[in-house]
Structures are given as structure tokens and as C-alpha cells.
Amino acid sequence: MENTLGDFLQSRRARIQPEDVGLPPYGRRRVPGLRREEVAQLAGVSVDYYIRLEQGRGKNVSDAVLDAVARVLRLDPTEHEHLRDLARPGRTASTAPSTGVRPGVRLLLDGMADRPAMVIDHRMEALAWNALGDAVHDFAGDTAGRNMPRRVFLDPQATDIYPDWPAVAAETVAYLRYHAGRHPDDRRLTELVGELSMKSEPFRRLWADHLVREKTYGVKRLIHPVVGELDLAYETLALPGDADLTVIIYTAPPGSPTAERLAVLASWHAAAHPAPADAVTRQR
């Protein structure tokens, strides 16, 4: 039986050297990083209690203990939150499934005609997008590619599309790992992780690293088959009332090469995909 909490704690123990926390190295070690006994000592809990926590048997563990362990292991805020999710499965999972993307949100996407935008769920599945978002990612034409992790790890052209593929791959896995901790009972998410683990060695290796990150903002470079390189900044916005849905908006400085290429791409897409006057944003 998988012990995700134990694997996560062990991976974080391995990052910390004794001298980093003021402990002598005590000679040769069989494994890198801190021993469980050392984490327990520094966190102010008994060795037995910490071992039970790492074995996934720390029932009703307190915030104080989790905070102390997070401090010893030098977890960042996202990792700290992930530790709480793993220690208390289901604590943050949605109580009801999403009912889809609201019409008002789709109208909002369409209103941002000069910048690509889309809505993804916690499985990184694109659920809705505007015309320029479709022009950049071809969601309408590539239904299998609406799931971003599958696109990154299973598309043979992924390394051509993403010049910074290693960084994109690591970011994708870290975001998926974060949401796997928040949704431990999501069968479709578990199946997605299993599929990617079976079909992609790079995914399998990155998943074993237990990297955890939220998707907040950043820069993504794409090579588009029509207009070439796009250097896009992105911002992510949570939807009030839909905790599992995120709006991603791509931007480019006015007058920049990418802004000019987006304008060309918008014209090309409009000519290639004429829509009736009452058309609305597509939704899966």
C-alpha cells in the first residue's frame, strides 16, 4: 500500500544535512540527509511518534507537530500545506464535484479577445478557452491534448513545442502532485498519474522526487507552427465558488514580437475558424 506521506517526509529529510541544522554528521550514513531520530529531536516529539507519522499512522496529528516538522525540514509554504493535506486526507477536497464552467466565466474569456485565456481544473484539464487560447493550444482540434500533463509527457512533439521542456515538465508534475495531495480520493486524477507513470519515464522520475508547487505566475515559451516563438507571461486566477477551477491568462508587452505574433495568430484563427454570430466559447 502506498504511503505518500512517508515518501514525502523521507524525500524532504534527504535534502537536509546534519550540519545544516547544527548537528554533527556522526560519521558515515547509509542514506543522505537527516535520520528520523534527528527530525524527532529537532521537532520536539518522541522518536516513536515521528516514526508512526512517517508510516502514515499519525492519527489526529496536531497543527503544532506538523508546524514543527515543517520547520525542521525547511518546507516552503506550499510544501507545508501539502504536508497538512497528506497528514489529513480529504481536509481540503471539494465536497461536491464541479458543475462546469459558468456561462459568465466563458463570457469573461471571450471578452479578453487580445490575449489567450483558458480555464483548467485540478487535473490540468482545459475545460473552456477563448479564440486566441484555442489558436495557441489548438484545444478544439486536439481533444486528446486538452489535458496538459498528457500533452507535456505523451505528445511526441512536446520538446519541439516547449523549448524549455525540462522546466515545463517539472512545473507540471509539481502542480499535479500538489493537487493529488488535496484530492486523494479523485479516481480520475489517480488514473491520470498511473497512466503517465506507465507511459513516461521522465514523469515517473519527476513524480518520485515529490516536488510540490502551486501554479501562480510565470513565463512560458512556445514554438507555434504558424507564427513561431511566443514568449508569454501568465497569471493564474482562482474562481470564487469553484475552488477546483483556475483561469490562466497569457500576456505579452504591447509592441513586443510576441504581441505582434499574437495579432497575426488571431487573424489567422478567425479566418480558419469562422463562427456564427451567436457562438459561445466551446466547453468540453
Backbone torsions as a table, in degrees:
resi	resn	phi	psi	omega
1	MET	NA	134.7	-176.4
2	GLU	-69.8	136.6	176.7
3	ASN	-118.1	82.1	-175.0
4	THR	-64.0	-38.5	178.8
5	LEU	-61.8	-47.2	179.3
6	GLY	-62.5	-42.4	178.8
7	ASP	-62.2	-40.2	179.9
8	PHE	-65.1	-47.3	-179.8
9	LEU	-62.8	-41.6	178.7
10	GLN	-63.0	-40.3	179.7
11	SER	-64.8	-34.1	179.8
12	ARG	-79.8	-32.3	173.5
13	ARG	-60.9	-37.7	-176.1
14	ALA	-66.0	-20.8	-178.4
15	ARG	-80.1	-20.3	-172.0
16	ILE	-102.0	123.9	176.2
17	GLN	-90.8	148.1	-177.9
18	PRO	-52.1	-43.0	-178.2
19	GLU	-65.1	-22.0	177.9
20	ASP	-66.0	-25.7	-176.8
21	VAL	-116.3	18.5	174.5
22	GLY	81.8	18.4	178.3
23	LEU	-104.9	145.3	174.4
24	PRO	-70.1	150.1	-176.3
25	PRO	-70.2	-19.7	179.9
26	TYR	55.7	42.3	173.7
27	GLY	73.6	-157.0	-174.6
28	ARG	-71.5	139.3	-179.7
29	ARG	-116.6	143.8	179.5
30	ARG	-72.1	-31.7	179.6
31	VAL	-130.4	153.5	-179.9
32	PRO	-71.6	156.4	173.0
33	GLY	87.5	-164.2	-177.4
34	LEU	-79.4	148.3	171.0
35	ARG	-80.7	160.9	177.9
36	ARG	-60.8	-38.8	179.8
37	GLU	-61.4	-36.0	-179.5
38	GLU	-71.7	-39.4	176.3
39	VAL	-61.6	-44.3	179.8
40	ALA	-60.2	-45.1	-179.2
41	GLN	-60.6	-47.1	-176.7
42	LEU	-70.5	-29.4	-180.0
43	ALA	-85.2	-10.5	178.7
44	GLY	76.5	31.6	176.5
45	VAL	-124.9	165.2	179.4
46	SER	-71.4	152.7	178.6
47	VAL	-60.4	-42.0	-179.0
48	ASP	-61.9	-40.9	-178.8
49	TYR	-65.1	-43.8	-179.4
50	TYR	-65.3	-40.4	178.7
51	ILE	-60.7	-42.4	178.5
52	ARG	-63.9	-37.1	176.8
53	LEU	-62.9	-44.7	-178.9
54	GLU	-69.4	-23.3	176.5
55	GLN	-85.8	1.9	-179.4
56	GLY	79.6	20.0	-177.7
57	ARG	-113.7	18.0	-179.2
58	GLY	-85.9	64.8	-177.0
59	LYS	-62.3	136.5	177.9
60	ASN	59.7	33.4	177.6
61	VAL	-61.0	140.3	-174.8
62	SER	-82.7	160.8	174.4
63	ASP	-60.4	-37.7	-177.1
64	ALA	-61.4	-42.4	179.9
65	VAL	-67.4	-45.5	179.7
66	LEU	-62.3	-39.4	178.3
67	ASP	-64.4	-40.1	180.0
68	ALA	-66.6	-43.1	178.2
69	VAL	-64.0	-42.0	178.4
70	ALA	-61.0	-38.5	178.5
71	ARG	-65.8	-45.2	-179.4
72	VAL	-63.0	-40.8	-176.8
73	LEU	-86.5	2.1	175.8
74	ARG	56.4	47.0	179.0
75	LEU	-75.3	139.9	173.7
76	ASP	-78.4	172.3	-175.1
77	PRO	-56.4	-38.5	179.8
78	THR	-69.0	-41.9	177.2
79	GLU	-64.3	-37.6	178.6
80	HIS	-62.0	-46.0	178.0
81	GLU	-63.2	-38.5	178.1
82	HIS	-63.2	-39.6	176.8
83	LEU	-59.2	-43.5	178.5
84	ARG	-63.6	-40.5	178.9
85	ASP	-61.5	-43.1	-177.6
86	LEU	-71.4	-35.2	-178.6
87	ALA	-74.0	-24.5	-179.2
88	ARG	-130.9	76.0	-176.6
89	PRO	-54.8	135.6	178.0
90	GLY	84.7	-0.1	-176.8
91	ARG	-61.8	-35.7	-175.1
92	THR	-117.1	1.0	-178.7
93	ALA	-64.9	151.3	179.2
94	SER	-63.7	143.8	177.9
95	THR	-82.5	-15.0	178.6
96	ALA	-144.2	148.9	179.9
97	PRO	-67.8	152.3	177.8
98	SER	-64.9	141.4	178.5
99	THR	-90.8	9.2	179.1
100	GLY	106.9	-176.1	-178.2
101	VAL	-86.2	124.8	-178.1
102	ARG	-64.0	146.8	177.6
103	PRO	-54.6	-36.7	179.4
104	GLY	-63.8	-34.5	178.1
105	VAL	-69.4	-39.1	178.3
106	ARG	-64.3	-38.1	175.8
107	LEU	-64.6	-36.8	176.6
108	LEU	-61.9	-43.5	177.7
109	LEU	-59.6	-47.3	-178.6
110	ASP	-64.6	-27.5	179.4
111	GLY	-70.8	-17.3	178.0
112	MET	-96.8	62.6	-171.5
113	ALA	-67.0	-23.6	-174.8
114	ASP	-96.2	6.5	177.3
115	ARG	-142.4	139.0	179.1
116	PRO	-65.8	138.3	179.3
117	ALA	-149.9	150.3	179.5
118	MET	-155.7	166.4	174.9
119	VAL	-117.7	130.0	175.7
120	ILE	-121.6	157.0	175.0
121	ASP	-99.9	-171.6	-175.5
122	HIS	-71.6	-10.9	174.1
123	ARG	-93.5	5.6	-177.1
124	MET	63.1	36.5	175.6
125	GLU	-95.2	126.2	177.7
126	ALA	-74.2	119.9	-176.8
127	LEU	-102.8	-29.1	179.4
128	ALA	-154.9	158.0	-176.5
129	TRP	-162.2	162.5	173.5
130	ASN	-96.6	179.1	-174.0
131	ALA	-61.8	-41.5	-178.3
132	LEU	-72.7	-31.6	173.3
133	GLY	-62.5	-39.3	176.8
134	ASP	-68.0	-37.3	179.2
135	ALA	-63.3	-36.2	-179.8
136	VAL	-75.5	-44.1	-170.4
137	HIS	-106.3	-12.4	-178.5
138	ASP	55.9	49.0	178.7
139	PHE	-66.9	-40.4	-177.2
140	ALA	-66.0	-37.8	-177.8
141	GLY	-84.6	-20.8	-176.9
142	ASP	-123.7	80.8	-176.9
143	THR	-63.3	-33.3	179.3
144	ALA	-68.3	-23.9	-177.6
145	GLY	-90.0	11.2	179.0
146	ARG	-75.7	-17.2	173.7
147	ASN	-92.4	116.6	-172.0
148	MET	-65.7	-40.7	176.5
149	PRO	-60.4	-40.2	176.6
150	ARG	-63.0	-39.6	-180.0
151	ARG	-63.4	-42.1	-176.8
152	VAL	-70.8	-40.1	-170.7
153	PHE	-102.8	-21.6	-175.2
154	LEU	-111.9	-14.7	177.6
155	ASP	-77.2	120.5	-179.3
156	PRO	-59.5	-22.5	-178.4
157	GLN	-92.8	5.6	-172.2
158	ALA	-59.1	-41.6	-178.0
159	THR	-70.5	-20.1	174.1
160	ASP	-81.6	-34.8	-179.5
161	ILE	-72.2	-39.8	-177.2
162	TYR	-110.6	100.0	178.5
163	PRO	-58.7	-30.5	178.5
164	ASP	-100.6	45.6	-172.1
165	TRP	-55.0	-44.1	-179.9
166	PRO	-56.0	-41.8	179.4
167	ALA	-69.3	-40.7	178.7
168	VAL	-63.3	-42.0	-179.9
169	ALA	-63.0	-45.9	-179.5
170	ALA	-64.1	-42.1	179.0
171	GLU	-62.8	-41.1	-179.1
172	THR	-63.7	-46.0	-178.9
173	VAL	-66.4	-41.2	-178.8
174	ALA	-63.5	-38.1	178.5
175	TYR	-70.2	-40.8	178.8
176	LEU	-65.8	-40.1	178.3
177	ARG	-62.6	-40.5	178.7
178	TYR	-58.3	-45.7	-177.8
179	HIS	-78.2	-25.4	174.1
180	ALA	-63.6	-35.2	176.3
181	GLY	-68.4	-31.2	-179.1
182	ARG	-84.0	-18.0	-177.5
183	HIS	-131.3	63.8	-175.0
184	PRO	-66.1	-18.2	-177.6
185	ASP	-105.0	12.1	180.0
186	ASP	-80.3	105.6	-175.2
187	ARG	-63.6	-41.7	-178.3
188	ARG	-65.9	-36.7	177.5
189	LEU	-68.1	-41.0	177.0
190	THR	-62.4	-41.4	178.7
191	GLU	-65.3	-38.0	178.1
192	LEU	-62.6	-46.0	178.4
193	VAL	-61.6	-42.2	178.8
194	GLY	-63.6	-42.3	178.5
195	GLU	-61.8	-47.6	-178.8
196	LEU	-66.2	-35.6	178.7
197	SER	-65.0	-37.6	-179.5
198	MET	-73.9	-35.8	-170.2
199	LYS	-98.0	-14.8	-174.1
200	SER	-133.4	113.6	176.7
201	GLU	-65.1	-41.7	177.2
202	PRO	-60.1	-39.5	176.8
203	PHE	-63.2	-45.0	-178.7
204	ARG	-57.6	-43.0	-178.4
205	ARG	-68.2	-44.5	-179.8
206	LEU	-67.4	-37.8	179.3
207	TRP	-62.6	-36.9	-179.9
208	ALA	-68.3	-17.5	179.5
209	ASP	-78.2	-13.8	178.3
210	HIS	58.4	35.6	173.9
211	LEU	-70.8	140.3	-177.2
212	VAL	-134.4	123.3	177.6
213	ARG	-147.6	145.4	168.7
214	GLU	-85.1	156.1	176.1
215	LYS	-96.4	109.8	-174.8
216	THR	-118.0	-63.9	178.4
217	TYR	-157.3	164.7	180.0
218	GLY	167.2	-161.2	-179.6
219	VAL	-130.9	138.2	177.7
220	LYS	-131.9	130.6	176.7
221	ARG	-102.0	133.5	178.5
222	LEU	-129.1	148.3	170.5
223	ILE	-107.0	109.3	-177.5
224	HIS	-91.8	138.3	-176.6
225	PRO	-65.4	-19.0	-177.8
226	VAL	-98.4	-46.4	-172.5
227	VAL	-111.9	-4.0	177.9
228	GLY	87.5	-145.3	-170.7
229	GLU	-72.8	134.9	174.6
230	LEU	-122.9	122.7	175.5
231	ASP	-103.7	101.1	-170.5
232	LEU	-113.7	125.2	167.4
233	ALA	-81.6	150.2	177.2
234	TYR	-135.4	149.5	174.1
235	GLU	-126.2	143.4	177.8
236	THR	-115.3	138.2	-177.6
237	LEU	-126.9	126.8	175.9
238	ALA	-76.7	144.6	179.5
239	LEU	-94.6	116.4	176.5
240	PRO	-58.2	133.0	-179.3
241	GLY	88.3	-11.5	177.8
242	ASP	-134.7	76.0	-171.8
243	ALA	-61.9	-24.4	-177.0
244	ASP	-88.6	-3.1	-176.9
245	LEU	-110.0	142.3	-178.8
246	THR	-133.6	134.2	173.3
247	VAL	-91.7	128.8	176.1
248	ILE	-113.3	125.4	-178.4
249	ILE	-121.0	126.3	177.8
250	TYR	-97.5	141.3	-179.9
251	THR	-135.0	160.2	174.4
252	ALA	-145.5	141.1	-179.7
253	PRO	-59.0	138.5	177.8
254	PRO	-56.0	135.3	179.0
255	GLY	83.5	-5.7	179.0
256	SER	-75.1	159.6	176.9
257	PRO	-54.1	-39.3	-179.8
258	THR	-67.0	-40.2	178.1
259	ALA	-61.0	-41.1	178.5
260	GLU	-66.1	-39.7	179.1
261	ARG	-69.1	-33.9	175.8
262	LEU	-64.4	-37.6	178.0
263	ALA	-64.4	-41.9	176.6
264	VAL	-63.2	-42.7	-178.6
265	LEU	-64.5	-39.1	178.8
266	ALA	-62.6	-42.8	178.4
267	SER	-65.3	-42.3	179.6
268	TRP	-62.7	-44.0	-178.2
269	HIS	-66.5	-40.6	179.5
270	ALA	-63.2	-38.1	178.8
271	ALA	-71.2	-35.6	-177.4
272	ALA	-81.8	-20.2	-176.3
273	HIS	-133.6	67.0	177.4
274	PRO	-62.6	138.3	-176.5
275	ALA	-123.1	146.6	174.6
276	PRO	-64.1	160.1	-174.0
277	ALA	-61.3	-28.4	-177.9
278	ASP	-97.6	16.5	-177.7
279	ALA	-67.9	146.7	175.5
280	VAL	-120.2	165.9	179.1
281	THR	-56.6	134.9	178.8
282	ARG	-66.3	148.4	175.3
283	GLN	-136.8	141.3	-179.0
284	ARG	-64.2	NA	NA
